[in-house]
Amino acid sequence: MALRILSLNVWGGKLYDALMPYLLAAAPDVLCLQEVVRTPAVPVPWLTYRDGETILPQRTNLFDEIRALFPEHDAIFAPAAGGLLHGEDGTSFPSQFGLATLVHRSFSIIGQSLDFVHGRFSDEDWGAHPRPRNAHCLRLVDQRDGGTLTIAQMHGLRDPAGKHDTPARTAQAKALVRLIERTRQKDDRLVVCGDFNVLPSSITFEALGELGLRDLVTERGHADTRTSHYQKTPRFADYLLVTPQVDVVDFQVVAEPEVSDHRALVLDMR
């Protein structure tokens, strides 16, 4: 039986009404989600993120709602930063933003590493640009066949100057490799995914290549991982890499439905 992994930047749940039924219908065994919002004990469903000219609606408790959607999965929230979200009446609420990883309980989590690949946790106004970014790495046992698998996801730093390599992005790539090496055992199948915020020519892929990883997005000719809700170029942001031990049954860069300004990446593997 194939294992399904879904990686997606959920854009703070802005397209919530399309996002939730899509996630449920996709029926992934493992969800690797970026830009997930959590605002505990706030009853209103929507708040607003403001940063200069950037104003975005945010689903107030998106993490808890996704966790409730998948009751047979274990769910982990890993905040990268915290700050204020704003209500229509002018009130403000402390919130957090980061990664969510959900794993079906037919897979046992036997190891994990979580750390920052850029900056450090900030609970003050979301942190300075480029803001803190983290990565999460899990080692799993498939209870169906006893096979082991390591999965890592990262939300790479966003630089207002663009997606080209910088010293910070070089350091980020090295930090991600160290995180994987802390978790993965020699014979594990390895999958690395997420919104890397880099170009296909990035040193990131050279660093990950040292672990035997190859990127399925560019290898299979996909030139666009964004949806119509994103109007800029270049249109690369999201990647999914595998080692030779991974038997790729199917791989999709999902154009429809549009559930974010990013496309979902879906891997079926053995």
N, C-alpha and C positions, 0 to 999 in steps of 0.2 A: 504494500500500500504506500502511495506517495505521501510525502510530507509537504504541506503548503505553507510558505512564508510570504507575508505581505508587508512591504515597506511603503510608508506614505508620510509625507509632511501634511498634517491635517489642517494647517492654516488657522489654528485656534478655533476650529469648528465653524468658520464663517458660513460654509455651505452645509450646515448641520442636517437639513431636511433631506439632502441627497446623500450625505456621508453615511449616516447611520444605517439605512437599509442596504447600501452597497457593502459595507463591512460585514453585515450579517449574512448577506447572500454569498459573499466571497468565501465564507467559511474557512478562514485560515487556521492552521494549527498554531502558528506563531505570528503575532503582530508586532512590528517594529515601527513605532509612530513617533514623529517629531512635531514640535510646536503644539504640545498638549497643555491645556490650561487646567489648573486646579485652584479653586477659591473656596476653602472649607467654610461651612456654616453660613453661606450667603444664599438666600432663597430665590433671588431673581434669576431667570434663565440666561439673560444677556447683560454684559457690561461692555465698556468701550476702552480700547487701548489707544493712548495718544502719545505721539512722539514727534513733535514738530508738525510737519505736513502729513504725517502718517496717522490716519485715524481708521481703526479696524474694529468691527464688532467681534467680541469674543464670547464663546459659549462658557458660561461662568464655571460650571463643574463638569467639563468635558471628560476628564479622566474617570470620574465616578460613573458617568453615564455609559461610557464605553465598557467599563468593568462590569456594570450591570447587564450589558448586552451579551456578555460572554461569561455566564456563571460557571461554566466548566473549565475556565482558564484561571491560572494564577496570574495576578497583575502586579506590576512594579512601576511606581512613578519615581522618576529621577529628575528633580528640578535643577535647572541650570542657573536660574535667577529669579528674583522676586521684585515686585513693584506694585504700583497702584493701578487698578482698573476703576472706571468711573461709571456711575449710574446716571440715568436721565435727569434725576433731581439734583445733581451736583454732588452727591455723596461719593466717597471713594473707599475702596476695599483692598486690603493687601491680598495679592494673588501670587501664584507661582506658575512657571512656564518651563517645560522641559520635555524629556523623553518618557514614553510609556512602552513597556514591553509586556506582552501577554502570551502565556504559554499554556497550551492545552494540557490537562492533567494526565494524559496518556504519556507525557514526557516528564521525567524527573529532572529537576534542576540540581545538579551535583557540584556545580562550581560557578562562581561569577566574580567579575571585577567591574567596578564603577569608578570613574575618575574624570577629571577635567582634562580636555585636550587643548583648551585655550582659557587663560585667565583662571579665576576662582569664583566660587559662589558669591553672589552679591544679592543682598536683600534690600538694597537702597536704589530705588528708581531704575531697576533693571540693569544697572551697571553701565560703564562707559563703553562707547563703540571702539573697536569691534567687541561685542558683548561676550560674556562667558559662554563656553560651549563644553558639553560633556559627551561621553560615550559609555555604552553599557555592553558588557560581554557576558554571555551565558554559556555554560557547558551542560549539555543535556544527554540523558539516556533515553532512548526510545524503548518503552516497556514492551512494545510489540515484538522487537527482534534483538534487543540488547545493544544495538549500535549506538555509538557516541557521536555527538555533533556539537560544534562550537559556533555560535552565532554572535556577531558583534554589530551594533548599530551606532552611528555617529550623526550628529547635526553639526556640520562644519561652520566655522565662523563666517559671518557676513561682513564684508568690507565694502563700505560705500564707494570705494574707488574701483571696484570690479572683482572678477573671479580669478585674476591672474595670480601666479605664485608670489608669495611674499615670505620674509623670514618667519612670520607668525604661522603661515600655512605649512611651511616646512617643519617647524616645531610641532604643529598639530599632527602631521602625518607620523612623525616619530613617536609621539605620545600614544597614538592609536595602535601602532605596532607593539609598543611595550605593553599596553593593556591586553592585547590579544595573547601575547606570549606569556603573560602571567596566568592565563586561564586555560588555553588550549593545550591538550596533550598530543603527543607526536602523531598518532594514527587517526585523530579526529578528522572527520569532514569539517570544512570551514566555510562559512558564509559571512560576508561583510556587506552591509547595506546602509542606506540612509541618504539624507540630503547633505551632500558634501560641500556644496557651494564652490566647486572648483571646475576648471575646464578639463577636457579629456587629456590634454597634454601635461597635466599637473604632475609634479614630483610625487604627489600622493600615490599615484599608481605604480611608480617605480618602487616606492617603499613597500607597498602592499605586495608587489610582485616578488619581493624577496621571500615572502611566505608562500609562494606558489599560487597566488590569486590572479585570476583574470576577470575582466569586467564584461558582463553579458550585454550591457546596454550598447556600448560601442562595438563590441565584437559582432553583434547581430544586426548592425546597421541602423540602430535607432538614433535619430538626430534631434529628438525633442522629448524632454521629460516634463514639459510644462503644458498647461491648458490655456484655453482662450482667456482666462482671467488674468493671465500674465502677458503684458504687452511688450516686454523688452527682449533684447537679444544680448548675448547668445542664450540658447534655450536648453542648455545642459545644466543640471543641478544634482540630479538623483542617480545613484549607481547601485549595482548589486554585483558583487564579485564572489567567485567560487574557486575552490581548489580542485585538482584533477580527481580527487576521491568522490566528488559530488556527481551523481548521475542525474543530469538535467533531463527531466521528463518534459517540461514545458516552461517557457518564460514569456511573460507578457509585460509590455509597457502600456498601461490601460488608458486609452484615449476617451472612452465613453463607459459609464457616465462620468461627467466632470464633478468631482466631489471636493476639489481644492484648487488652488492655483498650481499645484503639482499633480502629476500623474502617479497613480499607484504602480509599484513594481511587484509582480506576483511570480514567485518561483514554485514550481512543483518539482520535487526531487526525491531521490532515494539515496 
